[in-house]
Amino acid sequence: MEQPNIKPDLSTTTSRNADLFERAQKLIPGGVNSPVRAFKAVGGTPRFIQRAQGAYFWDADGQRYIDYIGSWGPMILGHGHPAVIEAVQKAVLEGFSYGAPTEREVEMAEEIVKLVPSIEMVRLVSSGTEATMSVIRLARGATGRNKIVKFEGCYHGHSDALLVKAGSGLATFGSPTSAGVPAEVVKDTLVLEYNHIAQLEEAFSLHGREIACLMIEPIAGNMNFVRASVPFIKRCRELCTEYDTLLVFDEVMTGFRVALGGAQSVFAQSIPGFKPDLTALGKVIGGGMPMAAFGGTRAVMEHLAPLGGVYQAGTLSGNPIATACGLATLREIQKPGFYDALGARTRSLVTGLTDAAHQAGVPFCGDSEGGMFGFFLLGTLPQNYPQVMKTDGPAFNRFFHAMLDSGVYYAPALYEAGFVSAAHTAEDIDATVDAAARFFASL
Ligand code: KE4
């Protein structure tokens, strides 16, 4: 039974969120187990979530929010889908973890191979970071090369070789974005500008034969929402083929989120026969439980232990509860019309927000694909990281908090994408747009 959206009376009692945050900060760095949750970018007190259902979650003060985070992508069905609950409840009665192979891992591999044609073999892991970190080692082991290419504004998890910012110029290699990452570790990582074809071509003409892989977020969800252009992806594919470099699509966020076949299936509509060599997956495939994967051509994947010389392992890889949760999720998203409905609902959100902003004379633009969206307090959609960072941070933060106070929970950082689930109704979208319209009118 839905609890009514009763606004807690905080005049008499202090917020439980504030109390919990104070307790948390004593024992957990920043009070959180993942930095973005701390609200540092937007300010204010993080909401400690107590429970979730459908498109909503409730914080420790009983305040309800329309949830546009969806656990940063996994909750594509909405929270607490009955088929997923049933699958997990059944699985926990059979055991939590064995450290031995199970049938559901085979079923998960069969589903992924069926849904993502570029993947002939797949290895399950427990996080997106593990997936992309393993892909880098696999690409280097399979090619015998050390250099890798990534793009400014793309985030691939927190393994050392990928925590890199652009060097001073084209040919210079990256420098660490994080303390604790030795310069030697990132000296082989080249960071280029997203959507910059000329720079890409020059990098390959200079280093192509030494580059093991090029890793890209095909729709960048870690600089809010920036599409790679078709010509750019086409050129990545051509150059990787020409120089025997492995093209890696990091679809941890976009996989099963933007389309059933991921972003690579969207690009294949414009680039006939398009396929990356390796793909990283995560988030949706676990349905909210710790599960990620990486896969690709058999020729490359057979370099992995125990077959080949590239070592990779994990105690909870393919965990029985996570595979039950993920499989139940993957079955639901394959139902006819799932992505048509999700895409239409997400587009209606972006259109509604854009119209509301423009009616108030506020620069605003947005984009979406499937159940993933982004928006910018800018006049035109950015094509790369420097353009994204032109966004007026304080203005975004005011928007974020106005929406939060209206019971709408967006990503607490302007460089994050947003997510709509199958549980979000037209009424939820209308309530969101109305809250935004009130904010824009107040400016
Ligand atoms: P995890 O290790 O967080 O499971 O996945 C890393 C990762 C890899 N690749 C892409 C494209 C990703 O978006 C991510 C993780 N995404 C962030 C959200 N921007 C997770 C949220 C967080 O860090 O708390």
Residues whose N, C-alpha, C, O or C-beta is under 5 A from the ligand:
A	BS01	KE4	S34 V36 W72 S127 G128 T129 Y155 H156 G157 E217 G221 N222 D250 V252 M253
